[in-house]
Amino acid sequence: MPKEYLSCAETAKLVRATLKKQFPGVKFTVRSSTYSMGASISIGWLLGPTTKEVDQAVGGFEGASFDGMNDLQSNQDSWLLPDGSAQLAYRPDSYGGSVPGFVSDAPHPSAKMVSFGADYIHTNRRYAETWQGELSFREQVSRDLCVLQRVPYTGENTVGLFGSGDSEQASHHAWRLLNFTSFAPGESYAGVRYTKEDEDNGDARIPMAIVKQMASAVPV
């Protein structure tokens, strides 16, 4: 099957369209960069979907894989589907390294074999407009977790959220909980609560969930 080669800028255009389709209402910044011996795309957004959700949506647009064990980069091919999405078609074996080879048949009669111009796609989810704002956000979530557990908040290094055997800082629990929480457009943070029976918050290590509210709404 003939293979089509797309530039980094053409790949970024497809990535923007995919993000707009899969996460309507979420504002993303998508920037392409070309440099000596390579190219990449950077994606940023505020709250919205989780990093894992975005990575799954755009991972098929990466034109290369990297084997950290052998310090080896390999080019890979993808299937471009009629709906504008992409998925891996071929990746060479990294010769005993950490990245296994992969081959797949066309998932659709009209799928096209393509080589994308961006080697890697980097995603960066933010929780506030500034880094200082993110630190304040983390502190608020940490305080709320401590209130819920009736543990005195003693600052950045507060430990023992889940008993004397828990040596992890409350702020780390807060980041983890935020990382697994997806926000719909217009939703904002409104506190924390315990998970309900059979509720999955994405991380079995912490039995809590983020409370969200829509703009101008009263949290329930």
Order of alpha helices (4+ residues) and beta strands (2+ residues): beta-alpha-beta-beta-alpha-beta-beta-beta-beta-beta-beta-beta-alpha-alpha-beta-beta
